[in-house]
């Protein structure tokens, strides 16, 4: 499998006022989207996995600001379903849109989460062609 010379960022809810089970479910869903990207050769940052269960080790603002630092180094982003319910995710999508960074949207299908594989690969190939 070819690993493409791009970097993607996974956007989705992390925190949940209902408790740890729901946070772990948010992490699981983001990791599933991240793995789908890896499976088509797209390196990516999944902040949910990067700081999983660091809750309380530093103020939330540290994680949110750090996520934006990482996001700004990425070529595009992919959202996890439900992202629009998260203020942090909305801020990340807004940041992408303000900088003209493409945002793709994963979706839930039979038994798992899916990414718009062909659209992502078309975008990646176009980026690679521009670099050649």
Helices and strands as residue ranges (DSSP letters): E 4-11, H 20-38, E 42-46, H 47-50, H 60-71, E 76-79, G 83-85, H 87-99, E 102-105, E 107-109, E 112-114, H 117-131
